[in-house]
Amino acid sequence: MPLHDFDKAHAVHAALLALLLAEAGGSENPAVLARVSSLCDAGVDAINDVESRVAIRGLKSLAQLLYSNDGHRDVESGSMRGAEAVRFQMMNALSLYRGRLEALEGRPPSRPEVPPITAKKGLRVLVVEDNRDSAETLGKLLELCGYDVSIAGTAMEGLETAKRIRPDVVLCDIGLPDSDGFTLAEALHENPVTSSARLIAVTAYGQEKDRERSKRAGFQIHLVKPVNPGALLQLLEESSSPAEVSADPRGVDLAAHRKPSAGLEL
């Protein structure tokens, strides 16, 4: 469905206006109330916009007062009272909805905040993240940008997956349920099958001691959550072939900083 379905929205506006003119309200009328409710829901679905949703949902709430026996009795609007006051407020809400539609239709299309990045097709990315929602969201983003993505939820699963797919880049959380990202990074560097992968820490740990430990473990980049998607995509775009990313960006050979894999070797 498009972001805005203006044809549907204008049809909803016309139907609501006709119904309000035909049905004065002031007494219980479940059939009319159900019809207003259905039209309002259709209006909300038609336009993905906060101001229009506020207007149409306000109208829906007012309809519950108008098409009841006594919900409208204490409502006032200027010199108007009861059902007349509610109808006046509903017409205002409907007018606001129509005005918002016209404003949205006349607005020029927005420009993207981040310029499109052409992904290196076939670049294999392994996401190691125990928060499943975060992992899947990141995975979908990377897949849409053309990357070949695999997801693991634990350090051990990450190591097994890395051995199987031989990733070019590993995006790894530090806090994992069975071990930690530092230990996994060391294990990946120790294994000749996975040692060429570029390691990027994506973590909530942002203190200087955490960054230093990341460097010692073999991470080449340390990103602190929440990570800007554009910045992450730019880093992946800059990733070269596996043979070109085995050294630290500052020119330090990561092999000099590797330590035993602390029990993650399979």
C-alpha positions, -999 to 999 in steps of 0.1 A, spaced: 0 0 0 13 35 -8 22 60 20 -9 80 11 -40 68 -7 -56 102 -15 -85 88 -36 -96 66 -7 -92 94 18 -113 118 -2 -140 91 -6 -140 86 32 -144 124 37 -173 126 13 -190 96 29 -187 110 64 -199 144 54 -230 129 37 -237 107 67 -234 136 92 -258 157 70 -283 128 68 -282 116 104 -288 144 130 -280 121 160 -291 128 196 -304 93 202 -291 57 203 -282 46 167 -258 16 167 -260 12 129 -250 47 121 -223 46 148 -209 14 133 -209 31 99 -190 61 112 -165 39 130 -158 19 99 -153 50 77 -130 66 103 -109 34 104 -106 35 66 -96 72 68 -68 63 92 -56 35 70 -56 57 39 -32 84 52 0 77 71 1 111 89 -2 120 125 -24 152 121 -49 135 99 -51 105 123 -58 129 152 -86 146 134 -103 114 122 -100 96 155 -114 127 173 -144 125 150 -148 89 158 -149 96 195 -174 124 191 -197 101 171 -200 79 202 -215 109 220 -237 120 192 -253 86 184 -262 78 220 -292 87 242 -274 110 267 -236 112 258 -241 145 242 -261 163 269 -234 181 287 -213 190 256 -210 228 250 -194 247 221 -199 284 223 -236 291 224 -244 256 212 -254 227 235 -259 190 233 -262 172 200 -258 205 181 -225 212 198 -212 177 191 -222 179 154 -204 213 152 -172 197 166 -175 168 143 -177 191 113 -146 209 125 -127 176 128 -139 166 93 -128 200 80 -93 196 96 -90 162 79 -99 176 45 -74 205 51 -46 181 60 -53 161 28 -50 192 7 -18 202 25 -2 167 19 -12 166 -17 4 200 -23 36 192 -5 67 185 -27 82 150 -22 109 149 5 145 142 -3 162 112 13 183 120 43 210 95 34 221 91 -2 216 56 -15 246 33 -11 254 7 -37 262 -25 -17 290 -48 -27 268 -77 -40 277 -110 -25 295 -95 5 288 -120 33 278 -104 66 273 -123 99 253 -106 126 258 -119 161 232 -105 184 211 -121 212 183 -96 209 163 -113 181 142 -83 172 173 -61 168 191 -88 149 163 -94 124 158 -56 119 194 -51 111 194 -82 89 165 -69 69 182 -36 64 214 -52 51 195 -76 29 176 -47 13 209 -31 6 222 -62 -13 242 -80 14 242 -118 20 232 -119 57 233 -146 84 222 -142 120 235 -159 152 222 -155 187 251 -168 207 289 -168 206 290 -206 199 264 -203 171 283 -173 157 315 -193 156 298 -223 139 280 -201 114 313 -183 106 331 -215 99 303 -225 76 297 -193 56 332 -177 59 319 -141 64 336 -111 50 323 -89 79 311 -99 114 289 -74 133 291 -86 168 275 -77 201 297 -79 232 271 -91 258 261 -126 246 243 -152 267 269 -180 265 302 -161 264 310 -126 251 320 -109 219 356 -105 229 361 -143 233 343 -149 200 365 -123 182 396 -141 195 383 -175 184 375 -162 149 410 -148 145 426 -181 158 407 -202 132 423 -200 97 389 -205 81 375 -173 97 406 -152 104 402 -129 74 368 -116 85 366 -79 93 352 -76 129 330 -47 139 317 -45 175 281 -32 178 275 -29 215 261 -8 244 295 -9 260 311 24 252 337 32 278 373 36 269 383 4 286 357 -14 265 371 1 233 406 -9 243 396 -45 251 378 -46 217 410 -36 200 430 -63 219 404 -89 210 407 -81 173 378 -58 165 388 -32 140 359 -9 147 339 -3 179 304 11 174 282 21 203 244 14 202 222 29 189 241 29 157 233 53 128 222 31 99 238 54 73 271 53 91 270 15 94 261 11 57 290 34 48 314 12 67 302 -19 49 305 0 16 341 7 24 348 -30 32 371 -44 5 377 -81 -3 385 -103 26 422 -103 18 423 -65 22 406 -62 56 428 -84 79 447 -54 93 436 -28 117 425 5 100 454 23 118 478 -1 102 484 -24 132 486 -61 125 459 -77 145 478 -110 146 500 -94 172 471 -89 195 454 -123 193 450 -144 223 438 -180 228 401 -186 221 391 -194 257 372 -225 249 352 -215 219 373 -235 194 353 -265 180 
